[in-house]
């Protein structure tokens, strides 16, 4: 029987045309591809039968990326034995989600923008992977300033700020590179980097200086494979806000070493009265910056998964390559939720300032309550925040000899008092724990009272021998 092949060609609309033709080049069973035309053997296979033997048994294993992916918070929390006191209602101060207790709803204007976007029936399909042009322009307009102008082409919309951080690290770093990450700092940076074969170098934040960066330590970590400096401001988990002077010092180090910055500014403008928090880009004329943000925290809608990257590159250091890299990476998924994008312009333009002010006023008040209540508790050293929605508390572990570490301490706090705070070992900063200050005021007071009772029960004052040694 004569060997024949079918010429199979896509017409660009998903249709396949088959024409029975004699193709000399396919006589040996090989497939030929000329200008998008595939010659397929009559037995329906695209390639000749392989002589290599098939697998003899199932052997499916997870990828190296999957095996290298670890969330430190989950690793620690999942290993804790959390059995609340059945006589006391659980108060969770551990989850960085302002919606948990229902006391911080988003503004009516935000919800109306969503309703209008749905009712319009315009946003039910796929959006461009980088986001609708109109929505990107709205973000650019909202964050643009004379010191750091933005256009739509400078904005990439993402599925939450987490994806923005993922894309930023992915576009700047190769396996074998290293990035500089704050300690204590948001655990996702390490989770993403290590899964991609990128080394993480932790630079210290200084609790005695309101969690400012240890600039000397940070600079000592930079080498020829350092590809990115991550700056989180305002801070998770510290609730700190860097001054303009400190931000300028950071920029000087970055400029000296030609090091781009990933600025995690998801808590931008969530700053208590009396403090200011200029964006890094507004202070930089030379250092290129990828600023990551989103709706999650300031608009109190973390579940809506709307984030963005703002590309600040006035000296064209990134050039077209980094921008094109971000576009390509955004195409790995089909971008941010189209409905939220449709509502974005209205959310940014119509949310009243009073909503932001009320949120910040509540967070500041709760932070002050927590700080004041715990400052007088023996063995605890709270550090007053200046923004965001967190407060860090140091534990004098030597006065709590029953407990091995901060994980053990916070675990027993749950068992005895049904109060759950996140041990700072999750942020690679032992002997501290983090409190989320978004709970209702009465629960904050109750939680602080229970912590006081817990510490009074387990606190052991310095012994005479240690006092004599100190002399």
Backbone torsions as a table, in degrees:
resi	resn	phi	psi	omega
1	UNK	NA	136.1	179.2
2	UNK	-66.4	139.2	174.7
3	UNK	-81.0	133.1	179.7
4	UNK	-126.1	164.3	173.7
5	UNK	-133.8	157.6	174.1
6	UNK	-103.4	130.8	175.6
7	UNK	-85.2	114.2	-176.4
8	UNK	-111.2	122.8	-176.7
9	UNK	-138.0	130.9	175.1
10	UNK	-78.5	134.5	-178.4
11	UNK	-94.2	9.0	178.1
12	UNK	90.3	-7.4	180.0
13	UNK	-119.6	16.9	176.6
14	UNK	86.4	6.2	-179.4
15	UNK	-99.5	148.1	-178.5
16	UNK	-116.9	131.2	177.7
17	UNK	-108.2	132.6	177.9
18	UNK	-117.9	126.9	177.8
19	UNK	-125.0	125.0	179.9
20	UNK	-77.8	114.1	-179.1
21	UNK	-138.2	155.3	173.0
22	UNK	-88.1	126.3	-175.9
23	UNK	-126.3	104.2	-176.9
24	UNK	-55.3	-34.8	-175.9
25	UNK	-71.8	-13.4	179.5
26	UNK	-99.7	5.3	-176.6
27	UNK	-63.1	-27.4	179.9
28	UNK	-91.0	10.2	177.4
29	UNK	87.7	0.3	-178.2
30	UNK	-82.3	148.8	176.2
31	UNK	-91.6	142.5	-178.6
32	UNK	-118.5	135.8	179.7
33	UNK	-124.9	107.9	179.4
34	UNK	-124.4	112.8	177.3
35	UNK	53.2	47.3	174.7
36	UNK	84.0	0.9	-179.8
37	UNK	-99.7	124.3	-180.0
38	UNK	-104.7	128.8	174.6
39	UNK	-97.1	116.4	-173.2
40	UNK	-111.4	133.2	-179.9
41	UNK	-60.5	155.6	-176.0
42	UNK	-66.5	-16.4	177.0
43	UNK	-80.8	3.5	174.1
44	UNK	87.3	2.7	-179.5
45	UNK	-97.7	144.4	179.9
46	UNK	-80.1	-30.3	-177.9
47	UNK	-124.7	155.0	177.5
48	UNK	-65.6	158.3	-179.9
49	UNK	-60.2	135.6	-179.6
50	UNK	-82.1	142.4	177.4
51	UNK	-83.5	-19.2	-179.3
52	UNK	-66.2	137.7	-177.6
53	UNK	-70.2	151.4	178.5
54	UNK	-80.1	166.3	174.6
55	UNK	-59.2	141.0	-179.5
56	UNK	-91.2	-16.1	178.7
57	UNK	-152.7	162.3	178.4
58	UNK	-68.8	134.8	178.6
59	UNK	-152.2	71.8	-176.2
60	UNK	-101.8	120.7	-176.8
61	UNK	-124.5	152.4	176.9
62	UNK	-67.7	154.4	-179.3
63	UNK	-70.4	164.9	176.0
64	UNK	-62.2	-37.0	178.9
65	UNK	-61.9	-43.4	178.9
66	UNK	-63.0	-44.8	-179.6
67	UNK	-65.3	-30.4	-178.1
68	UNK	-87.9	-0.3	-178.5
69	UNK	-91.9	119.4	-178.0
70	UNK	-143.9	126.3	174.4
71	UNK	-94.6	110.6	-176.2
72	UNK	-57.5	-34.1	179.6
73	UNK	-64.1	-48.3	-179.4
74	UNK	-65.2	-39.1	-178.9
75	UNK	-60.3	-38.7	-178.9
76	UNK	-80.7	-48.3	-176.0
77	UNK	-65.1	-41.2	-179.4
78	UNK	-64.7	-23.9	179.2
79	UNK	-88.3	-8.1	-180.0
80	UNK	-81.5	146.5	175.8
81	UNK	-95.1	94.7	-173.7
82	UNK	-101.1	95.5	177.9
83	UNK	-120.4	98.7	-176.0
84	UNK	-62.9	156.8	173.1
85	UNK	-65.8	118.9	-176.1
86	UNK	-63.7	-16.1	-178.8
87	UNK	-90.0	-3.0	-178.3
88	UNK	-131.6	133.4	178.6
89	UNK	-66.0	140.2	-177.4
90	UNK	-69.6	135.0	173.0
91	UNK	-121.1	107.5	-177.7
92	UNK	-93.5	112.9	177.1
93	UNK	-108.1	26.3	-169.5
94	UNK	-109.4	-19.0	-170.3
95	UNK	-100.0	125.3	-178.9
96	UNK	-80.4	51.1	-179.5
97	UNK	-125.4	109.5	-175.1
98	UNK	-70.4	-5.9	-176.3
99	UNK	-94.5	-5.4	-168.7
100	UNK	-57.5	-44.7	-174.0
101	UNK	-93.9	-4.1	175.8
102	UNK	77.1	4.3	-177.6
103	UNK	-90.1	-5.0	-179.4
104	UNK	-127.0	72.2	178.7
105	UNK	-74.4	155.2	174.4
106	UNK	-71.2	170.6	-175.8
107	UNK	-75.5	153.5	178.5
108	UNK	-58.8	-34.6	-179.4
109	UNK	-65.4	-32.8	178.8
110	UNK	-69.3	-44.9	179.4
111	UNK	-65.8	-38.4	179.2
112	UNK	-64.9	-37.3	177.8
113	UNK	-61.1	-39.0	177.4
114	UNK	-66.8	-43.3	178.9
115	UNK	-60.7	-43.1	-179.6
116	UNK	-64.7	-39.2	179.7
117	UNK	-64.7	-40.8	178.3
118	UNK	-66.4	-47.1	-176.8
119	UNK	-65.5	-24.4	-178.0
120	UNK	-70.1	-21.7	-178.2
121	UNK	61.2	19.5	-178.0
122	UNK	-94.9	-10.4	-168.4
123	UNK	-125.7	36.4	-179.6
124	UNK	-94.3	-8.9	-177.1
125	UNK	-103.0	-172.0	177.8
126	UNK	-71.9	136.5	171.2
127	UNK	-96.7	163.2	171.9
128	UNK	-55.5	149.8	-175.1
129	UNK	-59.6	-29.5	179.2
130	UNK	-90.1	-5.3	179.6
131	UNK	109.9	157.0	176.1
132	UNK	-60.1	140.7	179.4
133	UNK	-58.2	-43.0	-179.0
134	UNK	-62.4	-39.7	-179.1
135	UNK	-71.1	-39.3	177.6
136	UNK	-65.2	-38.4	177.8
137	UNK	-65.3	-36.1	178.5
138	UNK	-63.5	-41.2	177.6
139	UNK	-67.0	-42.3	178.5
140	UNK	-59.5	-44.4	180.0
141	UNK	-63.6	-38.6	-175.7
142	UNK	-67.6	-37.9	-174.4
143	UNK	-103.3	-5.4	-179.4
144	UNK	-70.1	143.0	174.7
145	UNK	-146.4	161.4	-177.8
146	UNK	-55.8	-33.7	-178.4
147	UNK	-77.2	-22.4	-177.6
148	UNK	-146.3	74.4	-177.3
149	UNK	-68.7	149.8	-179.7
150	UNK	-134.8	146.1	170.6
151	UNK	-123.6	171.2	-178.6
152	UNK	-56.1	-36.8	-178.0
153	UNK	-67.2	-12.7	178.8
154	UNK	-91.1	4.5	-174.7
155	UNK	-120.5	131.6	171.2
156	UNK	-118.9	120.7	177.2
157	UNK	-85.5	141.3	-172.8
158	UNK	-135.4	168.0	176.8
159	UNK	-83.3	81.3	-177.2
160	UNK	81.1	165.8	178.7
161	UNK	-67.7	-26.7	178.7
162	UNK	-60.7	-43.1	177.9
163	UNK	-68.6	-34.0	176.6
164	UNK	-59.0	-44.1	178.5
165	UNK	-64.9	-41.1	178.2
166	UNK	-58.7	-48.8	-179.2
167	UNK	-64.8	-40.5	-178.2
168	UNK	-64.1	-45.0	177.5
169	UNK	-65.1	-41.8	-176.5
170	UNK	-64.1	-36.0	-176.3
171	UNK	-80.7	-22.8	-175.8
172	UNK	-96.7	-19.2	-167.7
173	UNK	-125.3	147.9	172.4
174	UNK	-114.6	157.7	173.0
175	UNK	-54.5	135.3	-177.2
176	UNK	97.2	-19.2	173.9
177	UNK	-73.0	171.6	172.7
178	UNK	-132.8	152.7	176.9
179	UNK	-124.1	153.2	-180.0
180	UNK	-99.5	124.8	-172.1
181	UNK	-127.2	136.7	-179.4
182	UNK	-67.3	148.5	176.3
183	UNK	-135.2	113.7	4.9
184	UNK	-74.5	151.0	-179.0
185	UNK	-156.9	168.9	-179.3
186	UNK	-58.3	127.4	-171.8
187	UNK	-70.0	-19.7	-176.1
188	UNK	-62.8	-31.2	-179.2
189	UNK	-56.2	-48.5	-179.0
190	UNK	-69.3	-39.5	179.7
191	UNK	-56.3	-47.2	-178.1
192	UNK	-70.0	-47.2	-174.1
193	UNK	-62.9	-50.2	-176.1
194	UNK	-62.4	-36.3	179.1
195	UNK	-64.2	-23.5	-179.8
196	UNK	-98.4	7.0	179.9
197	UNK	78.8	24.2	-179.3
198	UNK	-105.2	131.5	-178.6
199	UNK	-79.9	142.6	178.4
200	UNK	-107.7	127.0	173.6
201	UNK	-111.9	122.4	-175.8
202	UNK	-92.2	124.2	173.2
203	UNK	-103.8	147.1	-171.4
204	UNK	-80.7	141.3	163.5
205	UNK	-101.3	147.8	-170.9
206	UNK	-106.7	107.3	-178.1
207	UNK	-61.4	-33.0	-179.3
208	UNK	-70.3	-15.5	177.4
209	UNK	-113.2	37.1	-179.2
210	UNK	56.5	37.3	175.4
211	UNK	66.5	29.2	172.1
212	UNK	-67.0	160.1	-179.7
213	UNK	-73.8	138.3	171.2
214	UNK	-80.3	92.2	-172.1
215	UNK	-62.4	-38.6	-179.3
216	UNK	-65.0	-42.8	178.3
217	UNK	-65.3	-44.6	179.9
218	UNK	-58.9	-46.4	-176.8
219	UNK	-66.5	-31.1	-179.3
220	UNK	-68.0	-17.0	-178.2
221	UNK	-86.9	-12.9	-174.2
222	UNK	-74.4	132.3	173.0
223	UNK	-138.5	-170.8	-174.2
224	UNK	-70.1	-14.5	178.4
225	UNK	-101.9	7.2	177.2
226	UNK	-77.9	119.8	-173.0
227	UNK	-110.9	-8.1	-174.5
228	UNK	-165.3	139.1	171.5
229	UNK	-109.4	122.1	178.1
230	UNK	-96.4	126.9	177.4
231	UNK	-122.2	121.9	179.4
232	UNK	-107.1	114.5	-175.8
233	UNK	-154.1	121.4	-11.3
234	UNK	-57.4	164.1	-165.5
235	UNK	-98.5	138.4	158.9
236	UNK	-112.6	116.5	23.8
237	UNK	-105.3	4.8	-165.3
238	UNK	-86.3	-25.6	-174.0
239	UNK	72.5	16.1	-178.6
240	UNK	-87.2	159.5	178.7
241	UNK	-132.9	120.4	-179.6
242	UNK	-74.5	139.6	175.0
243	UNK	-72.5	163.0	176.7
244	UNK	-59.9	-40.8	179.9
245	UNK	-60.3	-42.5	-178.8
246	UNK	-68.5	-40.3	177.8
247	UNK	-61.3	-38.7	178.0
248	UNK	-65.4	-35.9	177.1
249	UNK	-65.4	-39.5	177.8
250	UNK	-62.8	-43.3	-179.8
251	UNK	-63.3	-35.1	178.3
252	UNK	-62.7	-41.4	178.3
253	UNK	-65.1	-44.4	-179.9
254	UNK	-62.3	-40.3	179.3
255	UNK	-66.9	-39.6	-178.7
256	UNK	-62.6	-31.0	-177.4
257	UNK	-108.6	10.7	179.5
258	UNK	50.7	51.6	-172.9
259	UNK	-114.2	116.6	178.1
260	UNK	-68.2	157.7	-176.7
261	UNK	-117.2	134.3	165.8
262	UNK	-99.5	110.3	-178.5
263	UNK	-98.7	109.1	175.4
264	UNK	-84.5	102.6	-175.0
265	UNK	-119.9	37.7	179.4
266	UNK	-62.9	-25.8	178.7
267	UNK	-99.7	18.4	179.9
268	UNK	-57.5	138.8	-179.9
269	UNK	72.6	-1.7	170.7
270	UNK	-90.9	68.5	-172.2
271	UNK	-124.6	135.1	-177.0
272	UNK	-69.5	150.9	177.5
273	UNK	-54.4	140.5	-177.4
274	UNK	97.3	-13.4	176.5
275	UNK	-114.6	158.4	174.1
276	UNK	-130.1	150.2	-177.9
277	UNK	-139.2	77.8	177.3
278	UNK	-66.1	148.2	175.9
279	UNK	-67.0	152.0	179.2
280	UNK	-62.0	-38.1	-177.0
281	UNK	-62.5	-33.9	-178.6
282	UNK	-68.9	-15.5	-179.2
283	UNK	-104.4	-6.6	-173.6
284	UNK	-107.9	130.3	173.5
285	UNK	-109.9	-15.1	-174.4
286	UNK	-121.1	-33.2	-174.2
287	UNK	-86.4	122.7	177.0
288	UNK	-72.7	141.9	-173.2
289	UNK	-135.0	133.6	166.8
290	UNK	-104.0	109.7	-178.6
291	UNK	-97.0	124.8	-178.5
292	UNK	-107.2	131.9	-179.9
293	UNK	-151.7	-164.8	179.9
294	UNK	168.4	-176.7	-178.5
295	UNK	-82.1	-18.9	-162.9
296	UNK	-49.0	-54.3	-168.1
297	UNK	-94.8	-50.0	-176.3
298	UNK	-64.8	-33.9	-179.9
299	UNK	-100.0	1.8	173.2
300	UNK	59.9	42.7	178.8
301	UNK	-137.4	60.2	-176.3
302	UNK	-61.7	-29.6	-178.4
303	UNK	-74.0	-9.1	-179.1
304	UNK	-79.7	-14.3	173.2
305	UNK	53.2	58.8	175.3
306	UNK	-123.6	115.7	177.6
307	UNK	-133.6	-178.3	-179.9
308	UNK	-160.8	157.3	169.1
309	UNK	-113.5	130.6	174.0
310	UNK	-106.3	121.4	-176.6
311	UNK	-94.8	112.1	179.1
312	UNK	-110.3	111.3	-172.7
313	UNK	-152.9	63.0	-171.8
314	UNK	-69.6	-21.6	177.9
315	UNK	-97.3	8.7	175.8
316	UNK	60.0	37.0	176.2
317	UNK	-70.6	-44.1	177.4
318	UNK	-67.3	-34.1	-178.0
319	UNK	60.8	-155.9	-178.8
320	UNK	-83.0	-21.0	-172.5
321	UNK	-68.0	-45.0	179.2
322	UNK	-66.9	-40.0	178.0
323	UNK	-62.3	-47.0	178.7
324	UNK	-65.1	-33.8	176.4
325	UNK	-62.4	-41.8	177.5
326	UNK	-64.8	-39.9	177.6
327	UNK	-61.3	-46.6	-179.0
328	UNK	-62.4	-43.6	-179.9
329	UNK	-65.5	-35.5	178.8
330	UNK	-64.8	-22.0	-178.6
331	UNK	-79.9	-4.0	176.6
332	UNK	-67.9	-31.5	169.1
333	UNK	-124.9	174.2	-174.3
334	UNK	-93.4	34.1	168.9
335	UNK	80.9	-172.3	-177.6
336	UNK	-76.0	163.3	-178.6
337	UNK	-56.1	126.7	-175.8
338	UNK	-67.3	-35.4	179.9
339	UNK	-62.6	-45.3	179.2
340	UNK	-63.8	-39.0	177.3
341	UNK	-59.7	-40.6	179.4
342	UNK	-63.9	-28.7	-179.3
343	UNK	-91.2	-9.1	-166.9
344	UNK	-62.6	-45.5	-178.0
345	UNK	-59.2	-43.8	179.7
346	UNK	-67.5	-39.2	178.3
347	UNK	-59.6	-47.2	-177.3
348	UNK	-68.0	-37.2	-172.8
349	UNK	-90.3	-23.4	-171.2
350	UNK	-112.0	-5.1	176.2
351	UNK	-70.2	123.4	-175.7
352	UNK	-72.3	148.7	178.5
353	UNK	-60.2	-30.0	-179.6
354	UNK	-60.2	-32.5	178.1
355	UNK	-64.0	-47.8	178.1
356	UNK	-60.7	-43.4	-177.7
357	UNK	-62.1	-42.3	-180.0
358	UNK	-64.5	-41.3	179.0
359	UNK	-62.1	-47.9	-178.3
360	UNK	-65.0	-39.3	179.1
361	UNK	-61.6	-41.3	179.0
362	UNK	-65.1	-46.3	-178.2
363	UNK	-63.2	-40.0	178.8
364	UNK	-65.5	-44.6	-179.4
365	UNK	-62.5	-44.7	179.8
366	UNK	-66.5	-36.9	177.7
367	UNK	-63.9	-41.3	179.3
368	UNK	-66.4	-39.9	177.1
369	UNK	-60.2	-50.0	-178.3
370	UNK	-61.9	-46.7	-179.1
371	UNK	-61.7	-46.9	-177.8
372	UNK	-66.5	-39.8	-179.2
373	UNK	-67.3	-39.2	-175.3
374	UNK	-87.9	-17.0	-179.5
375	UNK	-62.5	-27.2	-178.0
376	UNK	-98.5	9.0	179.5
377	UNK	-90.1	123.1	-178.7
378	UNK	-59.9	131.5	176.9
379	UNK	91.7	-7.0	179.5
380	UNK	-112.1	142.3	-179.7
381	UNK	-132.8	83.7	178.4
382	UNK	-72.1	150.4	177.5
383	UNK	-117.7	118.4	-175.6
384	UNK	-65.0	125.5	178.3
385	UNK	-80.6	170.7	177.3
386	UNK	-122.2	-0.7	-179.5
387	UNK	-178.3	-167.6	-176.7
388	UNK	58.0	-144.9	-175.7
389	UNK	-143.8	35.3	-176.1
390	UNK	-135.0	156.5	175.3
391	UNK	-141.8	130.0	179.1
392	UNK	-98.0	139.6	-178.3
393	UNK	-126.1	122.4	175.3
394	UNK	-81.7	147.1	179.0
395	UNK	-119.8	123.8	174.8
396	UNK	-77.8	86.6	-171.7
397	UNK	-61.7	-26.4	-179.6
398	UNK	-64.9	-20.6	178.0
399	UNK	-92.5	1.7	177.4
400	UNK	-128.1	66.9	-172.5
401	UNK	-64.5	-15.5	178.3
402	UNK	-68.1	-22.5	-171.9
403	UNK	-109.0	139.1	-178.4
404	UNK	-74.1	-36.9	-173.5
405	UNK	-164.8	-174.0	-177.5
406	UNK	-66.2	-29.9	177.8
407	UNK	-66.1	-46.7	178.4
408	UNK	-62.5	-42.0	-179.8
409	UNK	-59.3	-51.5	-176.4
410	UNK	-70.8	-29.4	176.9
411	UNK	-65.8	-44.4	178.6
412	UNK	-68.4	-30.1	176.4
413	UNK	-62.3	-37.1	175.8
414	UNK	-67.8	-47.0	-176.2
415	UNK	-60.3	-40.8	-175.0
416	UNK	-91.9	-36.1	-170.8
417	UNK	-120.9	-3.2	-179.2
418	UNK	56.6	38.8	174.0
419	UNK	-120.2	124.1	-176.7
420	UNK	-114.1	112.2	172.9
421	UNK	-112.1	150.2	-176.0
422	UNK	-84.0	120.0	177.6
423	UNK	-63.6	137.2	-174.6
424	UNK	-74.7	-3.4	169.5
425	UNK	-60.1	-24.4	174.8
426	UNK	-64.7	-20.8	176.7
427	UNK	-107.7	16.5	-179.7
428	UNK	60.2	37.0	-179.1
429	UNK	-138.1	82.7	-173.2
430	UNK	-66.6	162.4	176.4
431	UNK	69.5	24.7	170.5
432	UNK	-135.7	164.1	165.8
433	UNK	-140.0	156.6	-177.4
434	UNK	-107.1	137.0	176.0
435	UNK	-113.3	132.8	172.7
436	UNK	-91.6	125.9	-169.7
437	UNK	-99.3	23.6	-177.4
438	UNK	-91.5	-0.7	-178.2
439	UNK	-71.7	157.9	175.8
440	UNK	-56.7	151.8	-173.9
441	UNK	-57.3	-42.3	-177.6
442	UNK	-64.9	-33.3	176.9
443	UNK	-73.1	-33.8	176.7
444	UNK	-62.9	-44.5	178.3
445	UNK	-63.6	-42.4	179.2
446	UNK	-63.1	-44.4	-179.2
447	UNK	-62.4	-43.0	179.7
448	UNK	-64.4	-37.9	176.9
449	UNK	-63.1	-40.6	178.6
450	UNK	-67.6	-38.5	177.6
451	UNK	-64.6	-38.0	177.4
452	UNK	-61.7	-46.9	179.3
453	UNK	-60.4	-42.5	179.5
454	UNK	-61.6	-47.3	-177.7
455	UNK	-68.2	-38.0	179.1
456	UNK	-63.6	-33.1	-179.7
457	UNK	-72.0	-35.7	-171.1
458	UNK	-107.5	-8.1	-177.2
459	UNK	-70.1	136.3	175.2
460	UNK	-122.5	120.2	-179.0
461	UNK	-68.2	163.4	178.7
462	UNK	-58.5	141.9	179.5
463	UNK	-77.5	164.4	178.3
464	UNK	-63.4	-37.0	-178.5
465	UNK	-61.8	-42.3	179.7
466	UNK	-68.4	-33.9	177.6
467	UNK	-66.2	-39.5	179.7
468	UNK	-65.8	-38.8	178.6
469	UNK	-64.4	-37.5	179.7
470	UNK	-63.9	-30.2	179.1
471	UNK	-73.4	NA	NA
